Amino acid sequence: MIQIEHLSKKYRGGAYALQDINLTIQEGMVGLLGPNGAGKTTLMRILATLISPSSGSALVNGKPLGHAEQIRQMIGYLPQQFQVYPQLTGADYLDYVGVMKGIGDRRRRKEEIDRLLEEVNLKDKARKKVRTYSGGMKRRLGIAQALLGSPQVLIVDEPTAGLDPEERVRFRNLLTRFSLGRIVLLSTHIVADIESNCRQIAVLDKGKLLLAGEQPDLAAYGQGKVWELLVDDRAYAALDPMSIVSTQRTEEGLLCRIVADEPPAAAAAAGRFKAGLSPSLEEGYLALLQTGRKAGGDRHD
Amino acid sequence: MTKFQSQLGLELKLLFRSPVLLLIQFLFAGTAAYTFEAAASSTFSNLYERAYSFHSVAQSLSVGIAVQIGILMIRRDIRRPSFEWSRSLPLSFGMLLAAKFTAGMAYLSVFTIAAAALFAGFSAGEGIAGPVYMGHALHFAGMYEVSYAITLALAMLLAVAIPNRVVYLIGFCAWMFGTFFMEQFIIYRYQLYALKVFHLSQLFIENGIGGEKELWGYRIMDEERLLSNLFVLSFVLLLLTASAAVLNKQRPTFHFRRSLLVAGSAALLVVAAYIPYGIVWKERFDSYNSKLLDPNVPTFDEARLDRSSFAVRGYDIKLEKGKKDLLKGTAVLDIAVSALHNQTEINLTLNRAFQVRSVSIQGKETSYTRLGDFIRFSLPKPLPTSISVTVDYEGTLMDFQKRRGSEFYNAFVKEHNVLLPSYIGWYPLPGKQPVYLRDSPSSVVAGPTYFNKTVSLSRFRLRAIGFGPKLYSSLPQTVQDASGQTFEGSAAANVNLIGGQLVEVRSSSIPAVVITTPYYEKSARDQLKLWERQYAYFHSWLPSLEQSPIREVLFVGDHYNLSSWWFNSNRSTSLFMDPGVFFQEDNKRAEGWMNRQLLGVRTGDYLIEDTRSDVRIPLRALFWYLYYREEMHLTERQIRMGEARSIMLDGLNDGSNDPDQIGLKMKDQVEAALQRGRNEEVKQVLKRMYERGLEIPDLETEETAKSAPISYADWMDVWKQVMGNE
């Protein structure tokens, strides 16, 4: 379990990357959602003991952040950007990481590396130098190194970036299997990445925690805020682009699904909208961001 | 496999699998091999000195590589966001930096091993004894490693502290400053010699203090170097621990305070290591400043006008070297009272580095006053016809002097390395001798820098004990036994002593020995063969050549102006010759030896301003002219065209001193006689001239020397007597 209390990270200029975060993360896959710049990476770097928080505390499986050496023994980490020494082969690299993670027995290390290479579909390329790998292959190698040693806590920052759809699915399933009895903290700004696998969800925006709960909690934010409109081109242009979830051209006009507190006035006047729609997770997420921003804006005002 | 081993293995792979870095190593080794091969294949060049020059430059350049890989090793992962995964691994920065440093040193050590091994290999090929070349090779290796260690650690700290790529530029500046500019613009310009320890290329900086010379060279700096290296290595530790502390500040760690404590301890260690090194320099500066502040150190004019000197009839000196290079001396001076000119008190000069234990006159201890380098005491009344003064003294000698911005050592006794010029006052000299002269209000220099004071000739006996390998003196050695050596001379101006790693090259046909350093031995043997041939030629018609006093030739590289003070008496039995002296061609050095043995000194040639009144200079050259014609079978035309390439023939045309070209006329006379086959008559003429004495001593400094001019008319008289009226 990871317990985060009043955690803040303030940069030299005075800006907050994280502000007063309180969050409890249980076993299983946890999706950390938020737009770019929300503070997801900062939170993950703090939990991976790469940087210190400005204030607040966190316990990772009962270990405070100050005991960084002990935390590093139990985590696997894949950063958002991942590069490896190009001169090494994939197998050599993983062997090095294995030793660093304390897998001293060579045979056990080899067995685990072979298994992971199989799982990330790099078995055939294991003896090739990393400089010959594609971007996706490097990403998969990064996933393998994070999984090596079966860490109790896996922290993966936007792990699916650069992977093709087939690899994304493969990877999600891999993480889901791995998360049994462990914590897998996965950050992304793509809702689909967590939709199928993450029961727990935390949403960050502008350094603040907007939501911590389960998938239905997030979807519930869209309740009564999802509208389906049929508009012509001119009315479509007048819509707030940030609220449009999807658009479909039909014979009658453009069928749009939007997230908003109220249907647009013109559509409401024409009576060409449908209310009471069941919100998806993404729509709940958008509704939450809109709510959060309004609340933030109100406070600023 | 431990984490350290794994990290080290990774770092080694990354360094040794880089084609560029490997190419640099091959280029370095290739250049070293080429340089050493060129030096080894030349008979006349000194492999050690060539190697030293190479090392001092090549190492300074390769230090640049240490800077680059130091920065590179940090920036390629620790400083790259895309390698952030590595920082999440349970590996401490201390271990990481230790592995990187070890790998960097392993890579750089290839340069060290290549440089030392190639030097050792080529030295062995030259027939140099194993202990000799291994000593040098280990010195080179040690200096390489220390320089690399400090440079690498510095570069790593720079890269840790400066996240921007500008660190490469800063590293480049640090390299340039730490190797080439620091010496010129800081250390020597402001005479901050103690800062040498911060120089990134120790071999480069040693070069300026005679380190490149085979005799003595770096060996006299053993103590300073040891202390300097201890300081540098502790500084390396500080840089590495500081790097770890900086990194630990950036990444959370439970052990941050501990890393600060370790860095702080390393800083204390640096301070502690600097203290003994600083003391060495403090002692040197104190010694130098004491001379500077001493009102008894004379100016040039005061020394020139001083008349306190007197003749000493005889010296009997016992000098013993004890532990820690402590010299204990007892000097008995036999002085004729007539030489004292009714003085009631006299001065002796003994270097201030020696403490006087007692002064006795006729065996009875007497009181004395010590003023700087001078000992003053009253003479007994009434005065006997001769007095015997005994001085007991002891001390250590490492005479430091600032010279033209650089550091210089006028005299020293460091283990087997001995440099004791008489002028430094290592035994009591008569009167007030200018051991040091006040050059300017802020500078004191060694006496002979400006001034060679006339010294009367004395009878000397010197017993040297405890100096280890053989000492060499300007006096002939009469006894060598297990306990020491005895040198004796009946008419010597002074006694100089040197000792060090020297070898003797003996000839079976010449009653002389060449004393040289191991790396000049091959060259000395070749020169000795030429000398033997020349000696055989001249001896065949000048049997009295056997009477020549020259018995020893010291053939060593000169950093200490030995040539200027070694032989100031034309009765010297030994001759100093710096291999670096210009002889038009390398293989002409033997001519210098033969010339001195055959014709004696010509130190007073500057006093002959007109050949019309004295033809000794062209006359001396005629001997060599005959040698080249008869023995070397050169024709007149070949000699005129310069094929002899001999500096010895220059005297035939003495330029402005010979407006009537008398030298050439004499040569033409000889040439014409040779054309007629009258070689023997020419030899008779030269032999008669030879018997009159062709030596040209400097009467300004040696008043008792004999110097008899030979006029052109004298020459013509003898010529006509032998040749008839042709």
HADDOCK unambig.tbl for C-alpha pairs under 7 A between the chains (distance, minus, plus):
assign (segid A and resid 48 and name CA) (segid B and resid 88 and name CA) 6.19 0.50 0.50
assign (segid A and resid 49 and name CA) (segid B and resid 88 and name CA) 6.83 0.50 0.50
assign (segid A and resid 49 and name CA) (segid B and resid 251 and name CA) 6.89 0.50 0.50
assign (segid A and resid 49 and name CA) (segid B and resid 252 and name CA) 6.04 0.50 0.50
assign (segid A and resid 50 and name CA) (segid B and resid 87 and name CA) 6.68 0.50 0.50
assign (segid A and resid 50 and name CA) (segid B and resid 88 and name CA) 6.49 0.50 0.50
assign (segid A and resid 50 and name CA) (segid B and resid 251 and name CA) 5.21 0.50 0.50
assign (segid A and resid 50 and name CA) (segid B and resid 252 and name CA) 6.56 0.50 0.50
assign (segid A and resid 51 and name CA) (segid B and resid 250 and name CA) 6.66 0.50 0.50
assign (segid A and resid 51 and name CA) (segid B and resid 251 and name CA) 5.27 0.50 0.50
assign (segid A and resid 51 and name CA) (segid B and resid 252 and name CA) 6.04 0.50 0.50
assign (segid A and resid 52 and name CA) (segid B and resid 251 and name CA) 6.97 0.50 0.50
assign (segid A and resid 52 and name CA) (segid B and resid 252 and name CA) 5.73 0.50 0.50
assign (segid A and resid 66 and name CA) (segid B and resid 252 and name CA) 6.72 0.50 0.50
assign (segid A and resid 66 and name CA) (segid B and resid 253 and name CA) 6.39 0.50 0.50
assign (segid A and resid 66 and name CA) (segid B and resid 254 and name CA) 5.63 0.50 0.50
assign (segid A and resid 67 and name CA) (segid B and resid 253 and name CA) 6.68 0.50 0.50
assign (segid A and resid 67 and name CA) (segid B and resid 254 and name CA) 5.26 0.50 0.50
assign (segid A and resid 68 and name CA) (segid B and resid 252 and name CA) 6.11 0.50 0.50
assign (segid A and resid 68 and name CA) (segid B and resid 253 and name CA) 5.25 0.50 0.50
assign (segid A and resid 68 and name CA) (segid B and resid 254 and name CA) 6.14 0.50 0.50
assign (segid A and resid 69 and name CA) (segid B and resid 90 and name CA) 6.15 0.50 0.50
assign (segid A and resid 69 and name CA) (segid B and resid 253 and name CA) 6.47 0.50 0.50
assign (segid A and resid 69 and name CA) (segid B and resid 254 and name CA) 6.85 0.50 0.50
assign (segid A and resid 72 and name CA) (segid B and resid 88 and name CA) 6.06 0.50 0.50
assign (segid A and resid 72 and name CA) (segid B and resid 89 and name CA) 5.99 0.50 0.50
assign (segid A and resid 72 and name CA) (segid B and resid 90 and name CA) 5.07 0.50 0.50
assign (segid A and resid 73 and name CA) (segid B and resid 90 and name CA) 5.64 0.50 0.50
assign (segid A and resid 77 and name CA) (segid B and resid 85 and name CA) 6.09 0.50 0.50
assign (segid A and resid 77 and name CA) (segid B and resid 88 and name CA) 6.56 0.50 0.50
assign (segid A and resid 78 and name CA) (segid B and resid 85 and name CA) 6.08 0.50 0.50
assign (segid A and resid 79 and name CA) (segid B and resid 84 and name CA) 6.52 0.50 0.50
assign (segid A and resid 79 and name CA) (segid B and resid 85 and name CA) 6.23 0.50 0.50
assign (segid A and resid 81 and name CA) (segid B and resid 82 and name CA) 4.77 0.50 0.50
assign (segid A and resid 82 and name CA) (segid B and resid 82 and name CA) 4.58 0.50 0.50
assign (segid A and resid 82 and name CA) (segid B and resid 83 and name CA) 6.29 0.50 0.50
assign (segid A and resid 83 and name CA) (segid B and resid 82 and name CA) 5.16 0.50 0.50
assign (segid A and resid 83 and name CA) (segid B and resid 83 and name CA) 5.85 0.50 0.50
assign (segid A and resid 84 and name CA) (segid B and resid 83 and name CA) 6.89 0.50 0.50
assign (segid A and resid 87 and name CA) (segid B and resid 14 and name CA) 6.99 0.50 0.50
assign (segid A and resid 96 and name CA) (segid B and resid 6 and name CA) 6.20 0.50 0.50
assign (segid A and resid 99 and name CA) (segid B and resid 3 and name CA) 6.00 0.50 0.50
assign (segid A and resid 99 and name CA) (segid B and resid 6 and name CA) 6.84 0.50 0.50
assign (segid A and resid 100 and name CA) (segid B and resid 3 and name CA) 5.52 0.50 0.50
assign (segid A and resid 100 and name CA) (segid B and resid 89 and name CA) 6.43 0.50 0.50
assign (segid A and resid 100 and name CA) (segid B and resid 90 and name CA) 6.43 0.50 0.50
assign (segid A and resid 100 and name CA) (segid B and resid 91 and name CA) 6.59 0.50 0.50
assign (segid A and resid 101 and name CA) (segid B and resid 89 and name CA) 6.59 0.50 0.50
assign (segid A and resid 101 and name CA) (segid B and resid 90 and name CA) 6.40 0.50 0.50
assign (segid A and resid 104 and name CA) (segid B and resid 1 and name CA) 6.20 0.50 0.50
